């Protein structure tokens, strides 16, 4: 599943179509598409894993789900879930969920929780965590209402960089360690994006899909953990489980 930085990367690739008029729209999406014809694409935004295409009469929210993809001026042999044509140019979205949003985006989204947002607010996120004290940090990191844009790769990497065990309950995480985690979340989000742009993504993972801890050379554990049942990589020696 794409993570927040991947959506920023996609947004930048689609940015040349901002200001252009839609000449055709369709796909096998349940969302009606007639309202998009002859409308100008005013803005492209993201909120975590949501791609938001804003028009004067509404916004198309696209969720890439687990296996979604986008092709620019190319097509697959299968039909697109959703497509937009801008004259001779076309955007084809495959295995995505498209939905029309009628409300202003600021009424729907809290940009303060988005790790890639300019107004990401770690103090606000810290307050949200207070109501999740009995949950494991490895689970809550995938809660998009709290850590918007964090996916499994980011989750594993920031826990390792914060020396924090994924099964630690939030109420037991020391304040200083939580501060480090929140800083690493923003920091690694930027690194993720830079590596996507440079074509080096995955080359600098410290724990994800690694076999040996780069800090102490001990064996990295790979387990399915928590209520989210996600693949987790961690060092049993240097990532502390607080009690």
C-alpha positions in Angstrom: 0.0 0.0 0.0 1.4 3.5 -0.9 2.5 5.6 2.1 2.2 9.3 2.5 5.5 10.2 0.8 4.6 8.1 -2.2 1.5 10.2 -2.6 3.5 13.4 -2.5 5.7 11.9 -5.2 2.7 11.1 -7.3 1.2 14.5 -6.8 4.3 16.1 -8.2 4.2 13.9 -11.2 0.6 14.9 -11.9 1.1 18.6 -11.2 1.5 19.6 -14.9 -2.3 18.8 -15.3 -3.3 21.5 -12.7 -5.1 24.2 -14.5 -6.1 22.0 -17.5 -9.7 21.2 -18.5 -11.1 17.6 -18.4 -12.3 16.5 -21.8 -13.5 13.1 -20.7 -13.9 11.1 -17.5 -15.0 7.6 -16.7 -14.0 4.1 -15.6 -15.8 1.4 -13.7 -15.9 3.4 -10.5 -19.2 3.7 -8.7 -18.7 7.4 -8.6 -20.6 9.3 -11.3 -18.2 11.1 -13.6 -20.3 13.3 -15.9 -19.9 16.3 -13.5 -16.1 16.4 -14.3 -16.4 17.0 -18.1 -15.2 20.5 -19.1 -14.2 21.2 -15.5 -10.7 22.6 -14.8 -8.5 20.8 -12.3 -7.8 23.5 -9.8 -5.5 21.8 -7.3 -3.9 18.5 -6.4 -3.5 17.8 -2.7 -2.8 14.8 -0.5 -3.8 13.7 3.0 -1.9 10.6 4.0 -2.8 7.9 1.5 -5.6 10.0 -0.2 -5.0 11.7 -3.5 -7.3 14.7 -3.8 -8.1 16.3 -7.2 -10.0 19.5 -6.5 -12.5 21.0 -9.0 -14.8 24.0 -8.6 -17.8 21.7 -8.0 -16.2 19.1 -5.8 -13.1 17.0 -5.1 -12.3 13.5 -6.4 -10.7 11.5 -3.5 -8.7 8.6 -4.8 -7.5 5.8 -2.5 -4.9 3.5 -4.1 -5.8 0.7 -1.7 -3.3 -2.2 -1.6 -2.5 -2.6 -5.3 -3.5 0.7 -6.9 -1.5 2.3 -9.7 -1.5 5.3 -12.0 -0.3 5.5 -15.6 0.2 8.8 -17.4 -0.5 8.6 -21.2 -0.3 4.8 -21.0 -2.9 2.1 -20.6 -3.0 -1.5 -19.3 -4.9 -4.2 -21.1 -7.6 -4.1 -18.3 -10.1 -1.3 -17.9 -9.2 1.6 -15.6 -11.1 2.0 -12.4 -11.1 5.7 -13.1 -9.6 7.9 -15.9 -9.3 11.5 -16.8 -8.5 12.9 -20.3 -7.1 16.3 -20.9 -7.2 16.6 -24.6 -4.5 14.2 -25.9 -3.2 13.5 -22.4 -4.8 10.9 -20.1 -4.5 9.7 -16.5 -5.5 6.1 -15.9 -6.0 4.8 -12.4 -6.1 1.1 -11.8 -7.5 -0.8 -8.7 -8.4 2.4 -6.9 -11.5 3.7 -5.1 -12.7 7.0 -6.4 -15.2 9.1 -4.5 -16.7 12.6 -4.9 -16.3 14.9 -1.9 -18.7 17.9 -1.9 -17.5 19.5 1.3 -14.5 21.9 1.6 -11.4 19.8 2.3 -10.6 21.7 5.5 -13.9 20.5 6.9 -13.0 16.9 6.3 -9.3 16.6 7.0 -7.1 17.4 9.9 -3.8 18.4 8.2 -2.0 18.5 11.6 -1.8 14.7 11.7 -0.4 14.3 8.2 3.4 13.6 8.5 4.1 15.2 5.1 2.0 18.3 5.8 3.6 21.7 6.3 1.4 22.1 9.3 2.1 18.7 10.8 1.9 19.3 14.6 3.7 16.7 16.8 2.2 18.3 19.9 -1.3 17.7 18.6 -0.5 14.1 17.7 0.9 13.7 21.2 -2.4 14.8 22.7 -4.3 12.3 20.5 -2.2 9.5 21.8 -3.4 10.0 25.3 -6.7 8.3 24.5 -4.8 5.3 23.1 -2.8 4.4 26.2 -3.6 0.7 26.2 -2.7 0.2 22.6 0.6 -0.9 21.3 2.8 1.7 19.6 3.2 -0.7 16.6 -0.5 -0.7 16.1 -1.3 3.0 16.6 1.4 4.0 14.1 -0.9 2.6 11.4 -3.9 4.5 12.7 -4.5 7.1 9.9 -6.4 9.4 12.2 -3.3 9.8 14.4 -0.3 9.1 12.2 -1.7 10.1 8.8 0.5 8.7 6.0 2.5 6.2 8.0 2.5 2.8 6.4 4.3 -0.4 7.3 7.8 0.6 6.0 7.8 3.9 7.8 6.4 2.2 11.0 9.2 -0.3 11.1 11.9 2.2 10.3 10.9 4.9 12.9 10.5 2.3 15.7 14.0 1.1 15.0 15.5 4.6 14.8 13.8 5.4 18.1 15.0 2.2 19.7 11.4 1.4 20.6 9.9 -2.1 20.7 6.7 -2.4 18.6 4.8 -4.2 21.4 5.3 -1.4 24.0 2.0 0.0 25.2 1.7 3.7 24.5 1.1 4.5 28.2 4.5 3.0 29.0 6.5 4.9 26.4 8.8 7.4 28.2 8.1 11.0 27.3 11.6 11.5 25.9 11.4 8.4 23.7 8.0 9.5 22.4 9.6 12.9 21.5 12.3 11.1 19.5 9.6 8.9 17.8 7.6 12.0 16.7 10.7 13.7 15.3 11.8 10.6 13.5 8.4 10.2 11.9 8.7 13.6 10.2 12.4 13.2 9.5 12.0 9.8 7.9 9.0 10.9 5.9 11.2 13.4 4.2 14.0 10.9 3.6 11.5 8.4 2.1 10.4 11.1 -0.4 13.9 12.1 -1.3 14.8 8.5 -2.0 11.7 8.0 -4.2 12.8 11.0 -6.2 16.4 9.8 -6.4 15.5 6.3 -7.4 17.3 4.9 -4.3 14.3 3.9 -2.3 14.9 0.8 -0.2 18.7 1.0 -0.4 19.0 2.7 3.0 16.5 0.8 5.1 18.0 0.1 8.5 15.6 -2.6 9.6 12.8 -3.3 7.1 13.6 -6.6 5.2 17.1 -6.6 6.9 18.6 -9.6 8.6 21.2 -8.0 10.8 21.0 -5.0 13.1 23.3 -2.3 11.9 23.8 -1.1 15.5 24.8 -4.4 17.3 24.9 -7.0 14.5 22.3 -9.2 16.2 19.7 -11.0 14.2 16.6 -9.0 13.2 13.4 -10.6 14.2 10.6 -10.8 11.6 7.1 -11.4 13.1 3.4 -10.7 12.5 2.5 -8.5 15.4 -0.3 -6.7 17.1 -4.0 -6.3 16.3 -3.0 -5.0 12.8 -1.3 -8.3 12.0 1.4 -6.6 10.0 4.8 -7.8 9.1 7.2 -6.4 11.7 11.0 -6.2 11.7 12.8 -5.3 14.9 16.0 -5.8 16.9 15.2 -7.7 20.2 18.3 -6.3 21.8 18.4 -2.5 21.1 14.6 -1.8 20.7 13.4 -1.7 24.3 10.0 -2.9 25.4 9.0 -0.6 28.2 6.7 -1.9 31.0 
